[in-house]
Amino acid sequence: MDRLAIRPGDRVELACEAVDWVDRDVIPAVVRVVFTDGQGRAWSLVDKAPIFGTDLDSTSALPRPAAVRCVVEAFPDGFVASSTPLVLVSTEPDHVTAEDGTNLFLVSLDLLRPSEAGS
């Protein structure tokens, strides 16, 4: 994705990986996904499987690719990781947070793709 192709307020998907089932006995099942932000910190998010992809359900083998819907908040000046711009995104569209309550993440532009839900 090109930085010029997205603007603050746009909806995007943040690539992550579904790594384990937290609870398969509820409907929909609850899964943990992980990703690493643009500063090298690993994050874990837990929510209902459909939040992380329509093809993810309690019968899915893990680990597998997943995504978190986000809103682009900003392109902070001066943040560059390996020549790749960093983007501040919020996981607010689905009210998903990290286990410590964080919902703003500084991530590599390479981890983002346009949201299927659109802007």
FIPAVEX-29796 format. One line per field, with one value per residue (C-alpha): residue number from 1; residue in three letters; x, y, z. Coordinates in pm, 1 decimal, padded with zeros to 6 digits. Layout:
REM FIPAVEX-29796
nr = (NUM, ...) .
rest = (ALA, ...) .
x = (X, ...) .
y = (Y, ...) .
z = (Z, ...) .
END
This chain:
REM FIPAVEX-29796
nr = (1, 2, 3, 4, 5, 6, 7, 8, 9, 10, 11, 12, 13, 14, 15, 16, 17, 18, 19, 20, 21, 22, 23, 24, 25, 26, 27, 28, 29, 30, 31, 32, 33, 34, 35, 36, 37, 38, 39, 40, 41, 42, 43, 44, 45, 46, 47, 48, 49, 50, 51, 52, 53, 54, 55, 56, 57, 58, 59, 60, 61, 62, 63, 64, 65, 66, 67, 68, 69, 70, 71, 72, 73, 74, 75, 76, 77, 78, 79, 80, 81, 82, 83, 84, 85, 86, 87, 88, 89, 90, 91, 92, 93, 94, 95, 96, 97, 98, 99, 100, 101, 102, 103, 104, 105, 106, 107, 108, 109, 110, 111, 112, 113, 114, 115, 116, 117, 118, 119) .
rest = (MET, ASP, ARG, LEU, ALA, ILE, ARG, PRO, GLY, ASP, ARG, VAL, GLU, LEU, ALA, CYS, GLU, ALA, VAL, ASP, TRP, VAL, ASP, ARG, ASP, VAL, ILE, PRO, ALA, VAL, VAL, ARG, VAL, VAL, PHE, THR, ASP, GLY, GLN, GLY, ARG, ALA, TRP, SER, LEU, VAL, ASP, LYS, ALA, PRO, ILE, PHE, GLY, THR, ASP, LEU, ASP, SER, THR, SER, ALA, LEU, PRO, ARG, PRO, ALA, ALA, VAL, ARG, CYS, VAL, VAL, GLU, ALA, PHE, PRO, ASP, GLY, PHE, VAL, ALA, SER, SER, THR, PRO, LEU, VAL, LEU, VAL, SER, THR, GLU, PRO, ASP, HIS, VAL, THR, ALA, GLU, ASP, GLY, THR, ASN, LEU, PHE, LEU, VAL, SER, LEU, ASP, LEU, LEU, ARG, PRO, SER, GLU, ALA, GLY, SER) .
x = (00000.0, 00127.8, 00123.4, -00025.7, -00313.7, -00442.8, -00531.8, -00628.6, -00984.3, -00952.7, -01044.2, -00773.1, -00696.3, -00392.5, -00236.0, -00194.0, -00183.2, -00446.3, -00240.4, -00468.9, -00827.5, -00925.5, -01271.6, -01407.7, -01719.0, -01892.4, -02056.8, -01879.7, -01551.6, -01294.3, -00941.8, -00610.5, -00427.3, -00080.5, 00118.1, 00437.0, 00419.1, 00659.4, 00880.6, 00922.1, 00667.6, 00450.7, 00077.9, -00200.4, -00570.5, -00854.3, -01207.7, -01470.3, -01327.7, -01538.5, -01377.6, -01047.3, -01174.2, -01484.8, -01304.9, -01202.1, -01416.3, -01372.8, -01278.5, -00992.9, -00642.4, -00406.0, -00180.1, -00324.0, -00333.4, -00596.2, -00667.7, -00795.3, -01008.1, -00857.5, -00890.0, -00585.0, -00525.8, -00202.0, 00136.2, 00366.0, 00663.3, 01003.9, 00887.9, 01056.1, 01140.2, 01369.0, 01274.9, 00907.0, 00676.4, 00487.7, 00118.9, -00084.0, -00400.4, -00693.5, -00875.7, -01185.4, -01411.2, -01469.3, -01386.0, -01093.7, -00817.1, -00496.0, -00507.5, -00388.4, -00665.6, -00450.1, -00633.2, -00381.3, -00085.4, 00209.0, 00253.4, 00452.4, 00269.7, 00358.9, 00113.4, -00185.7, -00421.0, -00742.8, -01042.5, -01303.9, -01558.6, -01412.9, -01335.3) .
y = (00000.0, 00344.8, 00617.3, 00849.9, 00606.2, 00641.7, 00941.9, 00996.6, 00873.1, 00592.7, 00239.9, -00021.4, -00374.1, -00452.0, -00789.5, -01013.8, -01383.9, -01590.1, -01803.4, -01976.0, -02037.1, -01874.0, -02034.4, -02261.3, -02351.3, -02016.9, -01893.5, -01726.5, -01871.5, -01640.9, -01624.4, -01453.3, -01271.1, -01119.5, -00862.2, -00664.6, -00286.3, -00058.9, -00028.6, -00404.1, -00453.2, -00764.6, -00711.2, -00958.2, -00896.4, -01125.8, -01115.6, -01310.0, -01487.7, -01300.2, -00972.8, -01099.0, -01243.9, -01390.5, -01717.5, -01777.1, -02007.2, -02260.5, -02532.5, -02329.4, -02465.0, -02218.9, -02035.1, -01860.9, -01510.8, -01274.7, -00902.0, -00627.8, -00346.0, -00007.1, 00362.8, 00563.2, 00830.8, 00995.6, 00966.0, 01079.1, 01281.0, 01130.0, 00770.4, 00547.5, 00179.6, 00022.2, 00296.7, 00209.3, 00482.3, 00416.5, 00484.9, 00546.9, 00337.1, 00283.1, -00047.4, 00148.1, 00033.9, -00301.8, -00183.7, -00426.8, -00353.6, -00514.1, -00691.1, -00370.6, -00163.6, -00008.0, 00062.6, 00294.7, 00132.4, 00267.1, 00011.4, -00032.0, 00078.4, -00266.3, -00430.6, -00233.9, -00300.1, -00131.3, -00244.0, -00450.3, -00232.1, 00071.1, 00417.4) .
z = (00000.0, -00087.2, 00177.6, -00082.9, -00132.7, 00222.9, 00435.4, 00798.1, 00844.5, 00588.1, 00691.5, 00645.3, 00757.6, 00969.3, 00891.0, 01194.6, 01274.1, 01456.4, 01694.3, 01943.6, 02041.2, 02369.0, 02371.8, 02098.5, 02299.5, 02253.2, 01934.5, 01773.7, 01900.0, 02063.1, 01918.6, 01996.1, 01717.5, 01730.0, 01534.2, 01583.1, 01567.7, 01383.9, 01690.6, 01739.0, 02019.3, 01999.1, 02060.1, 02135.5, 02067.2, 02176.3, 02035.7, 01844.4, 01539.1, 01277.4, 01391.7, 01248.3, 00921.3, 00767.3, 00687.2, 01049.1, 01264.1, 01544.9, 01294.8, 01141.1, 01193.7, 01361.0, 01315.0, 01009.3, 00861.1, 00995.3, 00991.9, 01221.8, 01082.7, 01166.4, 01097.2, 00990.4, 01254.3, 01134.0, 00967.3, 01249.3, 01124.6, 01183.2, 01229.2, 00974.6, 01023.4, 00762.1, 00515.0, 00558.3, 00688.7, 01009.5, 01041.4, 01358.0, 01341.6, 01575.4, 01618.4, 01719.4, 01430.1, 01603.8, 01958.7, 01973.0, 02222.5, 02333.6, 02665.9, 02837.8, 02674.4, 02401.8, 02075.7, 01902.9, 01730.2, 01533.2, 01254.8, 00936.8, 00624.7, 00483.5, 00726.7, 00595.8, 00308.1, 00198.2, 00399.8, 00219.7, 00401.3, 00219.8, 00347.1) .
END
